[in-house]
Structures are given as structure tokens and as C-alpha cells.
Amino acid sequence: MFKQELSQKLLQKLSPQQIQLMKLVQLPTLAFEQRIQQEIEENPALEEGKNEEDVLAQEDYDFSSDSNETEDYETIDTSDINIDEYLSNDEIPHYKTQSNNYSDDDDEYSVPYAQSKTFHEYLSEQLHSYALDEEKMIIAEFILGNLDESGYLRRELSSIVDDLAFGTGIYTEESVLEEILVNYIQKLDPTGIGARSLQECLLIQLGEKVQNYSVELAYTIIEETFDLFVKKHYKKIISKFSITEEELKLAIQEIEKLNPKPGKAFSDNTKNNQQITPDFIIKITDGELELTLNRRNAPELKVSKSYQNMLETYKEANEKTKEQKDAVFFVKQKLDSAKWFIDAIKQRQNTLYHTMYAIMEYQKEYFLTGEEENLKPMILKDIADRIQMDISTISRVANSKYVSTPYGTILIKDLFSESLTNDEGEEVSTREVKKILTDVVEQENKRKPLTDEKLTTILKEKGYNIARRTVAKYREQLNIPVARLRKEL
């Protein structure tokens, strides 16, 4: 039986413009530049450069405005477009996104990017040096497409056989794929490409090395006692192969020369050809901190004058045909979009500057000295409360932006850390504790590495009273293996 009832709900929804603004805030400088170029290409009403009026009277962008307000634009009414109102001076202001808060060195942060081949292109070029027939070449290329960024083939050959049938119409057997993988793919450079496991990757590389006793012993160890080697059960390996500790040590040295992620080496080399483009620049002048936005975050954009003139022409027309009405609707949409995009860029600048300025003030001692111990505990909420913004906004700024300081370029999110209290009752950053933990592990006797219990005791002796499980958590965050895996001969 149906029942009628009245209910009241309070909902908060983001407009499409607000969602787009949050996406702009999240973009780092280079991605932001690409987004601007995309918008210019897609919207003919948006142009690069200044308005003529801006050249005569430039008004610096005011960073004191409320940065978390987002203008809510009304939906266009296609049945009644008031051109006179739209063309009024109030509706089309003189937009200017240039700001004084950018670096005064235009060239300092113009970063050239090296043109380089992708990992797949690099492998594909080598593959085509083989005299494979057309079908085998397609299969080989298909296998290459299934390699991950580390160069491993993580998928089962049976699954690739099915994909080949559905995707290319080639019906083949696993044995054919196995032959192509072993005889061609795994022969490509860098050595170890196409391996299906770490064990296979190491065996491929050892098989390509100049053979001597240590290399042959290393190959046997990986092939027959891989699990024992990974777990560093060295005594069992020595007993199994009746070898001395020195012979095992030489074999391990050969294994340590290998690359467990051969594909990663290629991608890392490509990244090394590039440089990080900082979004902010902090300088120290007369003992005071100065914050500027990278100039590349402040593009000069304007609304197209020709598109505004189109509406003027429509206004002067005595009789308006359906085609003209459709045209003016299109023009108004593009003008609205251009105006909003320019305004969104200004709001993005405002949000970035406010957030980074609050972080700089919060960590003033650290930015003045560069000393790790002066880094105060800081969480997203600390900054959000200071500038009255949402925590998610602070997170978007921190997770993808870099700041250039006198002590190097820093990922902003690395400045955030939780706090703990030392024996003197002072709050210290967990980064300080992690730094001490790293130093202790680096100085330990590698023949007898320190267990988590011993690390906990050492930290307590230094005044940091934390639990063993917390030490284990910090160790894992620092990618430090457990004591057994840090052991060396």
C-alpha cells in the first residue's frame, strides 16, 4: 500500500565549475600549462595576451580576496538571451591574471624537456631487427604491450593467447608464445626484459654474464635455492653446496650487480633527462622569507574581442533567423566558458598562494635554517584552519606541488608530518624520529643488524619513548627491511 509523507533534506553539491576549479588547483605547473593550451584550442573565445584596456590601466591581482568562494554561474536560457545586458560593462569586465607574486627571473624556471623514446618504442625498434614473419612479429609486439614498467610479463601466456584470438584474429598455442618470449623478447636490451618472476629475471642476467666460478655459483644458488637466498639463510646455502663463506660472499656480490627491475632503469633514465619545475619560490632577503608563484602559473589570457563583436552584430540585426539565434547561443556559451576559465585561474592562483604562504609561516624556522630538527609537526588540518579552507583543498595543493628553497626543491607534502612527545614534554615531528632511525640503521653492524626491539631501546635512550610496533611502522615507511634481510656477510 502506497504511503505519502513529507521529508526535508539538506544536501550540499558542487557545481561543475567548482569541480573544474578543484581539478585546476590539483594540477602541477607543467600539467597546468597543458590544460591552458587545451582550453585555448577548444574554446575560440579564449585567447592569449592582455586586453587593450589592461595595457593602459593594470590592476594587480588582490590575493586578499576570499579564495574559497566559487562563483556560481547561471545556466544559459536559450529562449531569451538579453544581448544588451550581456554586453554591458558589468557583465564583461577587464580580466587580468598577471600578478606581482611571481618570480622576477623569467628564464630561471623555463625547463627544457628532453625528447626521448618510450620504453615500448625502444624495445620495438630492437624487435624489428629480427627476421620474424608477419604473424610472429604481431605476437611479439603483443607480448611487448603486456610488459609492465619494470619490464616483467605479469600475465599468464594462456590469457595472452585468448587476447590474441579476440583482438587480432590470430589463433596460436602457448608453446609458440613461449618460443617468441624466450628466444626474442628476453634477448632484448636491457637484459632481463620479459621475465615472469624475479628469479627468472636474475637467471637471464646471470646467463648473459661472462662465466666464472662465482657467476656459475650465483646462477646455481638462484636456480636451486632462491627462497633460501631471499630469506638470507646463508648457513643453509653454505651447507647445501659445501662452499666457504668467502665463496658465497663473492657469489652474492655478482647477484647484487644485477638489476631486479630492468625496465625501471630505462624509465628512470628518461626522468633524469627532465627537471622538476617548482610551483613556488621561497627566498631569504635580509633575514625575511619571500614567497612568489612561479610565473608560469600566471598566464595572460583574455576574452576574444571578435566574439564580443559577434554579439554586437546580432544586436543590430532587425530580424533574427533561427540560424542567428543558434549562433548567438553558441557564442554566448563560449564567452561564458572563457570568462569562467580566466576567473578560475585567478582563484587557483589565490588558493595556491594562500596555502603556501600559510605553510611557509607555519614552518618559518625550517625555511630560514634548512635544519630538519626545526621542522614542526604539521597536518593538513593545521593549515586548513589557518586559512579557512577545506582539508581536501590543502591536500590537492600539497600532493602535487614543489617549492624551491635556498636548500633545494621540496615536495610540499613532505613538509607534513605527525607529532609525538619526547621525554622533555616537547612535541617533535615524526620526520625527526625517522631521520634518527635512518642514521642508526646506516651505522649498525651489518653482520648483526639491529632488531626492532633494539632500535626501540636506542630511540628511548635518545628521549623518544615510542612503542616497538611504531618503530616497525616507521621502518616500513622508510623502506628499511627487517633485521634478517639487512644482514651481510
Secondary structure, DSSP 8 states (H G I E B T S, - for coil): ---------------HHHHHHHHHHH--HHHHHHHHHHHHHH-TTEEES--HHHHHS-----TTS-TT---------TT---HHHHTSTTTS-------SSB-S-TTTT---------HHHHHHHHHTTS---HHHHHHHHHHHTTB-TTS-B-S-HHHHHHHHHHHH-----HHHHHHHHHHTGGGSSSTTTT-SSHHHHHHHHHHHS---HHHHHHHHHHHH-HHHHHTT-HHHHHHHHT--HHHHHHHHHHHHTS-S-HHHHHHHHHHHTS----SEEEEEETTEEEEEE-GGGS--EEE-HHHHHHHHHHHH-SS--HHHHHHHHHHHHHHHHHHHHHHHHHHHHHHHHHHHHHHHHHTHHHHHH--GGG---B-HHHHHHHHT--HHHHHHHHHH-EEEETTEEEEGGGG-B-EEE-TTS-EEEHHHHHHHHHHHHHHS-TTS---HHHHHHHHHHTT----HHHHHHHHHHTT---HHHH---
